[in-house]
Amino acid sequence: MAEHPAYPVGLRLTGRRVVVLGGGQVAQRRLPALIAAGGDIVLISPEATPSVEGMADAGEITWERRRYAEGDLADAWYALIATSDGEANAIASAEAENHRVWCVRSDDADRATAWTPATGHSEGVTVAVLTTNARGRDPRHTAAIRDAVVEGLRDGTLVAPHHRTRTPGVSLVGGGPGDPDLITVRGRRLLAEADVVIADRLGPRDLLAELPPHVEVIDAAKIPYGRFMAQEAINNALIEHARQGKSVVRLKGGDPYVFGRGMEELQALAEAGIPCTVVPGISSSVSVPGAAGIPVTHRGVAHEFTVVSGHVAPDDERSLVDWPSLAKLTGTLVVLMGVDKIGRIAETLVAHGRSPDTPVALVQEGTTAAQRRVDATLATVAGTVRAEEVKPPAVIVIGEVVHVGPPAAQAAQPSQSAQPSRPAQSS
């Protein structure tokens, strides 16, 4: 008799009896999905792994601590047979056949009435992959196909735009510190689905080249505005395009809420009645030091780190930073947007008690191919910045953690995917 491929179908198990025979590793892997599907799950097994036992203790499944007995599958909708007793598996499989219960067998798939596909999930979609040739089943190959499809959907390399369920609006996406591989999976997917992208100059600009030709890309730095109207102009552009029924991504460097004015944009959109999604990003305050081999905390060295903006000097009346208090801390101080003010920052910290020998590292163009690290102390940093011609964007790390890792010349290098583009040192 000719062999036919399995017919794929999605089982709706909410509130329906599901019987699992065996509490070992197979059950441990399969139970979470059955629980997520809402099944009324009964586990029949004299023993179970600690993880499976934890599911029972949490009330997610009902555990009957005994061996399988005929009649256990009579009222089931779905059964998973995964015991180490081949004879019991065969008897249970025959019972499932008699009661017309869809049944998966871990020990002998050819004698089962159903197969478990390799599954993965992305943004409300379940990807399920089955081998159509029964004689050529290759679980690893099937799983590899599943992984490739899910990864493509998640990172945006496999574009599948929404149509019926698509809702116009704005997404504030944190693009990370500069390396295009360091944007979040969700951020990359939203970029792939956008109609309009309004991008910061500090965002991961290499990603813009990957967008489809129909996507309108707007450089936020080139939106016409007066010197003090920049944010208002960006807010208006977001609202205007969203009101046209378009899906808009505001691509920002780092994280939208870390010195990124993301909340101002969210507030403007809320006042205009525009739905908005916020996607966090990797902040340069921790990622750039890490890329340069500097941990912002380290056991026995620093139990805290503080991130401050250095875009105004300590003696500027607009500054909201309590520099005298920061000087008294023993942990790590990370300064963003402070290259041109680092001399006055260092003087203030020393004047209020921080040792002039405190190590300082400046990491320019962090996580990109142009990354470089320059070391100094609070006493020498002003002169070092001038001599080495350190330019923004750069992250400044002040504290003993600067000397914890390998020397600057041996520090971790940017990933190979990083390109020589300007990264996001302020989010």
Summary of the structure (lengths in Angstrom):
residues: 427
radius of gyration: 28.6
end to end distance: 64.2
largest distance: 89.9
contacts: 1407
relative contact order: 0.10
helix: 33%
strand: 20%
